[in-house]
């Protein structure tokens, strides 16, 4: 699991080390990363704006059971979306641009490209325990800036991994991960546009 931290700063070395590991071990690591990502993103960002209404109808114990179900749903969703949907979309695009990588290579690259998003977990936890208290303009822009930097960091890891496993140049890696780049830029644009 040291590779999970090492991927942030020594991306190419980490992918070279992962290339020699057994496929079963890689699948287990990828599944764990997918589940943690889904649980943290979907579970911890559950809409708590109606917290007071929920608490009026549910006891504290029932609320935490509901929240635990949300975390489990997030973990399962993260596994399904990343392991199958995203992997097969990028794999299909890769085959169109003559990629040499296999499905397991795409799973590994996608999983490890999600690692920067784990740096947002403290923010999600704070947001959860502050019960979605509103943020001021400065806090909002700081959070958007951090999310943007982490997204670019993830794209850098994804592109570097695709280049390494598929043995092709930057522009083909860019084409290969273009759906994720388009979705990310669109989301960022909408976040900024609707803030104004």
C-alpha positions as CSV (number, residue, x, y, z in Angstrom):
1,X,0.0,0.0,0.0
2,X,3.1,2.3,0.0
3,X,2.5,2.6,-3.7
4,X,-0.7,4.5,-2.9
5,X,1.3,7.3,-1.3
6,X,4.2,7.0,-3.7
7,X,2.0,7.4,-6.8
8,X,1.5,11.1,-5.9
9,X,5.2,12.0,-6.3
10,X,6.9,9.1,-8.1
11,X,4.3,8.1,-10.6
12,X,6.4,6.4,-13.2
13,X,8.4,4.4,-10.6
14,X,5.2,3.3,-9.0
15,X,3.6,2.1,-12.3
16,X,6.9,0.3,-13.2
17,X,6.7,-1.5,-9.8
18,X,3.0,-2.4,-10.2
19,X,3.6,-3.8,-13.7
20,X,5.5,-6.8,-12.2
21,X,2.7,-7.7,-9.6
22,X,0.2,-10.5,-9.9
23,X,-3.1,-9.6,-11.5
24,X,-5.0,-10.9,-8.5
25,X,-3.1,-8.6,-6.2
26,X,-3.7,-5.7,-8.5
27,X,-7.4,-6.4,-8.7
28,X,-7.7,-6.4,-4.9
29,X,-5.8,-3.1,-4.6
30,X,-7.9,-1.5,-7.4
31,X,-11.2,-2.7,-5.8
32,X,-10.2,-1.3,-2.4
33,X,-9.3,2.1,-4.0
34,X,-12.5,2.2,-6.0
35,X,-14.6,1.4,-2.9
36,X,-12.8,3.9,-0.7
37,X,-13.2,6.5,-3.4
38,X,-16.9,5.8,-3.8
39,X,-17.5,5.8,-0.1
40,X,-15.7,9.0,0.5
41,X,-17.2,10.8,-2.5
42,X,-20.8,9.6,-2.5
43,X,-21.1,8.7,1.2
44,X,-19.4,11.7,2.8
45,X,-21.0,14.2,0.3
46,X,-24.5,13.0,1.0
47,X,-26.9,15.9,1.0
48,X,-27.3,17.0,4.6
49,X,-29.1,20.3,3.8
50,X,-32.2,18.7,5.1
51,X,-30.4,17.5,8.3
52,X,-32.9,19.1,10.7
53,X,-35.9,17.5,8.8
54,X,-34.2,14.1,8.9
55,X,-33.4,14.4,12.6
56,X,-37.1,15.3,13.3
57,X,-38.2,12.0,11.9
58,X,-35.3,9.8,12.8
59,X,-33.5,9.2,16.1
60,X,-29.7,9.6,16.1
61,X,-29.2,5.9,15.9
62,X,-31.5,5.5,12.9
63,X,-29.8,8.5,11.2
64,X,-26.4,6.8,11.5
65,X,-27.8,3.6,10.2
66,X,-29.1,5.5,7.2
67,X,-25.6,7.2,6.8
68,X,-23.9,3.8,7.0
69,X,-26.1,2.6,4.2
70,X,-25.1,5.7,2.2
71,X,-21.4,4.8,2.7
72,X,-22.0,1.2,1.6
73,X,-24.0,2.4,-1.4
74,X,-21.1,4.8,-2.2
75,X,-18.5,2.0,-1.9
76,X,-20.5,-0.3,-4.2
77,X,-21.2,2.5,-6.7
78,X,-17.6,3.5,-6.8
79,X,-16.6,-0.1,-7.5
80,X,-19.1,-0.6,-10.3
81,X,-18.6,2.8,-12.0
82,X,-14.8,2.8,-11.9
83,X,-14.1,-0.9,-12.3
84,X,-16.5,-1.5,-15.2
85,X,-18.0,1.7,-16.8
86,X,-14.9,4.0,-16.8
87,X,-12.5,1.1,-17.4
88,X,-14.3,-0.3,-20.4
89,X,-14.9,3.2,-21.9
90,X,-11.3,4.1,-21.7
91,X,-10.2,0.6,-22.9
92,X,-12.5,0.9,-25.9
93,X,-11.1,4.3,-26.8
94,X,-7.6,3.0,-26.3
95,X,-8.2,0.2,-28.8
96,X,-9.3,2.8,-31.3
97,X,-6.0,4.6,-30.9
98,X,-4.0,1.3,-31.1
99,X,-3.2,1.0,-27.4
100,X,-1.2,-2.0,-26.2
101,X,-2.6,-2.1,-22.7
102,X,-5.0,-4.8,-21.3
103,X,-8.0,-4.3,-19.1
104,X,-6.0,-4.8,-15.9
105,X,-3.6,-2.0,-17.0
106,X,-6.5,0.3,-17.4
107,X,-7.9,-0.7,-14.0
108,X,-4.6,0.0,-12.3
109,X,-4.1,3.4,-14.0
110,X,-7.7,4.5,-13.2
111,X,-7.5,3.3,-9.6
112,X,-4.2,5.0,-8.9
113,X,-5.3,8.2,-10.7
114,X,-8.1,8.4,-8.0
115,X,-5.5,8.7,-5.2
116,X,-5.3,12.5,-5.1
117,X,-9.0,12.7,-4.4
118,X,-8.4,11.1,-1.0
119,X,-6.8,14.3,0.0
120,X,-10.3,15.8,0.0
121,X,-11.5,13.4,2.7
122,X,-10.8,15.8,5.6
123,X,-12.9,18.4,3.8
124,X,-15.8,16.0,3.4
125,X,-15.6,15.0,7.1
126,X,-15.6,18.7,8.1
127,X,-18.5,19.3,5.8
128,X,-20.4,16.4,7.3
129,X,-19.8,17.4,10.9
130,X,-20.6,21.1,10.2
131,X,-23.9,19.9,8.8
132,X,-23.4,21.7,5.5
133,X,-22.9,25.1,7.1
134,X,-22.5,27.6,4.4
135,X,-19.1,28.7,3.3
136,X,-18.0,32.3,2.6
137,X,-16.8,33.4,-0.8
138,X,-13.1,33.0,0.2
139,X,-13.6,29.5,1.6
140,X,-15.6,28.5,-1.5
141,X,-12.8,29.7,-3.9
142,X,-10.1,28.0,-1.8
143,X,-12.0,24.7,-1.9
144,X,-12.7,25.0,-5.7
145,X,-9.0,25.8,-6.2
146,X,-7.9,22.7,-4.2
147,X,-10.4,20.5,-6.0
148,X,-9.1,21.8,-9.4
149,X,-5.5,21.2,-8.5
150,X,-6.3,17.7,-7.3
151,X,-8.2,17.0,-10.5
152,X,-5.3,18.1,-12.6
153,X,-3.0,16.0,-10.5
154,X,-5.3,13.0,-11.1
155,X,-5.3,13.7,-14.9
156,X,-1.5,13.9,-14.8
157,X,-1.3,10.4,-13.2
158,X,-3.9,9.0,-15.6
159,X,-2.1,10.4,-18.7
160,X,1.3,9.2,-17.4
161,X,0.0,5.8,-16.7
162,X,-1.7,5.4,-20.0
163,X,1.4,6.5,-21.8
164,X,3.5,4.0,-19.9
165,X,1.3,1.0,-20.2
166,X,0.1,1.6,-23.7
167,X,3.5,2.7,-25.0
168,X,2.3,5.7,-26.9
169,X,2.8,9.4,-26.9
170,X,1.1,12.2,-25.0
171,X,-1.5,13.1,-27.6
172,X,-2.8,9.6,-27.8
173,X,-3.1,9.4,-24.0
174,X,-5.0,12.7,-24.1
175,X,-7.4,11.3,-26.7
176,X,-7.7,8.1,-24.6
177,X,-8.8,9.9,-21.5
178,X,-10.7,12.7,-23.3
179,X,-14.2,11.8,-21.8
180,X,-12.8,12.3,-18.3
181,X,-11.1,15.5,-19.2
182,X,-14.3,16.9,-20.9
183,X,-16.5,15.9,-17.9
184,X,-14.0,17.4,-15.4
185,X,-13.7,20.7,-17.3
186,X,-17.5,20.9,-17.7
187,X,-18.0,20.3,-14.0
188,X,-15.5,23.0,-13.1
189,X,-17.1,25.4,-15.6
190,X,-20.5,24.8,-14.1
191,X,-19.2,25.2,-10.5
192,X,-17.7,28.6,-11.4
193,X,-20.6,29.7,-13.6
194,X,-23.3,29.0,-11.1
195,X,-21.4,30.7,-8.3
196,X,-21.7,34.0,-10.1
